[in-house]
Amino acid sequence: MTDRTTTHDSPSPAAHGAPPDLSSRDPGWWRQAVVYQVYPRSFADADGDGLGDLRGVTRRLGHLAALGVDAVWLSPFYPSELADGGYDVADHRDVDPRLGTLDDFDALTAEAHRLGLKVIVDLVPNHTSHLHPWFQEALRSAPGSAARARYVFRDGRGEHGELPPSDWRSVFGGSAWRRVPDGQWYLHLFAPEQPDLNWRHEEVRADFRATLRFWSDRGVDGFRVDVAHALVKDLDEPLRDVGDIGVTGEDALPHLPPGSHPYWDRDDVHEIYRDWRRIFDSYSPPRTAVAEAWVPDSRRALYARPDELGQAFNFEYLQAGWDAGELREVIASSLATARAAGASATWVLSNHDVIRHASRLMLPPGTDDNAWLLAGGRAPAVDAAAGLARARAATLLMLALPGSAYVYQGEELGLPEVADLPAEVLRDPIWEQSGHVRKGRDGCRVPLPWTCAGPSYGFGPGGAWLPQPAYFAAYAVEAQDGAEGSTLELYRTALRLRRKLLDGEELTWMEDTPDGVLAFARSEGWRCVTNLSGEAVPLPPGEVLLSSGPPLRCGRLEPDTTVWLA
């Protein structure tokens, strides 16, 4: 058996093969792309104020090109008071002055394109910031005014309107209604600082058409649509209570006919995306889009149809346990759903809203994630080395699957969740809005370490807006660059090989495998084998192209290890 694993070199961008075609000759570039999510405030800080910015991102784009990704997805960089980490947007067509200017955005896009990287921006259409000029106008205006019609304002229930208009609940905790001084209430499915827009209003729809064109005209290649399943609500009077249906759309759907929940995943939301598709297709190449829609498989396919957004995130895969049978079922179902929609599948292991998978995959089945965070990651304790081994194996499995892979910043370094952030530094509104019952998402948003020393490990010339643990030094890019066997070099090698090996969007399951082993073949005999069992198993014959773990011994594949075979 020949082991051709080479994880010691640090190739230039050109070494990863030809860059993606940015012309109209390749309109389907997104179907098997690797997209890197940048959370701008935590990626790189150019001006030393402790907050990441667009110039910081631009300076570090060479890291992404050398990594071998195809596109960079920018989480919100718009003007925001950060009531929800930037997803409370005060102006959808500008840059937060703390993060830069529109000129800085244009420079970032130009540099990304020069390096062969596509640019995807986050679109937040369900709500605005309460500081948005429209909402400030609504607060100054009387009930029933045209300004209030852009949002969802209602009179309260009770003798004096002192009760919320319905029992709808905020995702972040508590009522989804907030009362204003004149007695009316407005809807906020997330934080009170994020009032929901009224998507029945033509002015709202026209404004977002203008937003799509604004960014597309500046060279943006695609959009990630935040809570794509929440835009349209049933606002007919009287508003329907949901009772015990549930807060999230996914919880609610089994209790109601599909598409009929008062505010999640309503059938009429698809009219909006068909309208957007006409705008996307007016560009050459067409602009792409991916839906963040927390809905079951059968409903997710609707958002991914070619005449709508074209692709949707697959959260079943992210939520699957480290179990061969469960993963195979999710993979097969996800591929079938994407195929039925005419889309390609999407795969993701971490993002800005969930516990990093280097920690999450090691939690015992049934563990309450929030309880683990509240315990500072100490109950149960997670073995960092074992977690990293499992995360590396999961990554090679994901990158071998047909479709698009979405990589969250820092996972290429093997970063674990920072679960022990003290209460006084938490910024996620979930912490306050839940009455200190839910810790929130700050642990996956801690700024990245680039160097082994410095006040913020190279994140910027000063400190960082969230404290970085001392152990981040060992995970820094500087520590891993060129280091044989490092997680960074594993990602670089895997992405370089992936470009050479990908052909088609099919896989064939290998049936004659030991229990706890997941194995499939791709084009031209390329195979992926993952050992999810608790003991070493015989390795199928073939040339080892890459292994997530140590060198293989005696033809055995160790637990929590993935190999690619020729």
Secondary structure, 3 states (H helix, E strand, C coil): CCECCCCCCCCCHHHHCCCCCCCCCCCCHHHHCEEEEECHHHCCCCCCCCCCCHHHHHHCHHHHHHHCCCEEEECCCCCCCCCCCCCCCCCCCCCCCCCCCHHHHHHHHHHHHHCCCEEEEEECCCECCCCCHHHHHHHHCCCCCCCHHHECEECCECCCCCECCCCCECCCCCECEEECCCCCEEECCCCCCCCEECCCCHHHHHHHHHHHHHHHHCCCCEEEECCCCCCCCCCCCCCCCCCCCCCCHHHHHHHCCCCCCCCCCCHHHHHHHHHHHHHHCCCCCCCEEEECCCCCHHHHHHHCCCCCCCCECCHHHHHCCCCHHHHHHHHHHHHHHHHHHCCCCEEECCCCCCCCHHHHCCCCCCCCHHHHHHCCCECCECCHHHHHHHHHHHHHHHHHCCCEEEEECCHHHCCCCCCCCCHHHCCCHHHHHCCCCCCCCHHHCCCCCCCCCCCCCCCCCCCCCCCCCCCHHHHCHHHHCCCCCCHHHHHHHHHHHHHHHCCCCCCEECCCCCCCEEEEECHHHCEEEEECCCCCEECCCCCEEEECCCCCECCEECCCEEEEEC
